[in-house]
Each structure stands twice: as C-alpha cells, then as structure tokens.
Amino acid sequence: MILFIHGFGSSGEAFKAKLVKEYFKKEGVLAPSLSYVPDLAIKTLKEMIEVLGKREKIKLMGSSLGGYYTLYLAEIFNLKAVLINPAVNANKTLKKAIPQGITYFDESHFEWNENHVKMLDKYEISPSNQSNLLLMLQKGDEVLDYKEALDKLPLAELIIEEGGNHHFDGFAKYLEDIEKFLNS
C-alpha cells in the first residue's frame, strides 16, 4: 500500500496523486485530502499508518510539504519513501504564506498563521536511514531551492534534473523507477 501525501494547499485529487493511483492500482494507493493544520495532518497520517500497517506493508510518497511530512513519517515508522521536490525547511518556506493559503482544488482560501508555522517545527528531523529515501528534484523549482534537500539528504538515492518546476515536470516518466525503488 502506498500512502501519497500532497503538498500545501493541494489535495488527494491532485495530478500527481491521480497518476500514482492509476499506476499503482494493483498495489493500492491512498491519497487522503489532509487538513492544512500540520498537527491534524500528521495525526491523520500516523493513524492511517498504524491501522493499515497491521495488515500490509506501507510505503510513502510525498510532494513539497507532503515530502516534509513523508520524511518525518518515514523516520519514525522506518518506511521506504519517495520525496518529490520536498520542502525540507517547511517552517521557513511556509512562513511566506502567512496570512492566507489557497486550496488549489476549489480555489478557496484558509487562514495560515504563525501557530501553524510553529507546528511544523515539531516535525523537523535528521533522518538516520537515508537508504530508505528516494529524493526527486528539479533544479528549476520556482518555490524551493533544490540544494537545501541535497544538503539535508546527501545519502538518499537521487533523481535530479535540470530545469523543470515545483510540480516536477515529466513526473510520469519516473513511475517505473519509483516502483523499482519502493519494491527493492
């Protein structure tokens, strides 16, 4: 079972989530639409992993803020994980979103404040087993500096491309590589 974790303002109906659901339909994919409140999102994800992990092997995949959450969860549950342009310094990055975030699914807005940013601090980790991680980066990411992820995760398996963007252009062409990594 793959648990796909979306980014800030996104949902389980995002483009990458749909691609992952289709490609990995035999293995099974859950892509929940999570609360924008970090503590609630992490609580939901932990509960899902604890319940589902009793029945099957869980693998994680996360994009942007979802990559930050994925990194934390992979460490505490010792799971294999794919990080797609992860916001490894989410508290710094998302401080810029104060006072309002946008939900890309329906273009509604939500309050994003200093308390939310402080919640992110609790999930900052230095991963001990980077061999469990596949780090996917595009140097053209207009939201995040890809070098921050490289600095934080120097021992992770790496896919890095020139150009691209924060959404990770051409993501679909890597699904087979992701499958091989997750099943290795």
Secondary structure as GFF3:
##gff-version 3
##sequence-region A 1 184
A	DSSP	beta_strand	2	5	.	.	.	ID=ss1
A	DSSP	alpha_helix	15	23	.	.	.	ID=ss2
A	DSSP	beta_strand	29	30	.	.	.	ID=ss3
A	DSSP	alpha_helix	38	52	.	.	.	ID=ss4
A	DSSP	beta_strand	59	63	.	.	.	ID=ss5
A	DSSP	alpha_helix	65	77	.	.	.	ID=ss6
A	DSSP	beta_strand	81	84	.	.	.	ID=ss7
A	DSSP	alpha_helix	90	95	.	.	.	ID=ss8
A	DSSP	beta_strand	100	103	.	.	.	ID=ss9
A	DSSP	beta_strand	108	111	.	.	.	ID=ss10
A	DSSP	alpha_helix	114	121	.	.	.	ID=ss11
A	DSSP	three_ten_helix	130	132	.	.	.	ID=ss12
A	DSSP	beta_strand	133	138	.	.	.	ID=ss13
A	DSSP	alpha_helix	146	152	.	.	.	ID=ss14
A	DSSP	beta_strand	157	161	.	.	.	ID=ss15
A	DSSP	three_ten_helix	171	174	.	.	.	ID=ss16
A	DSSP	alpha_helix	175	183	.	.	.	ID=ss17
###
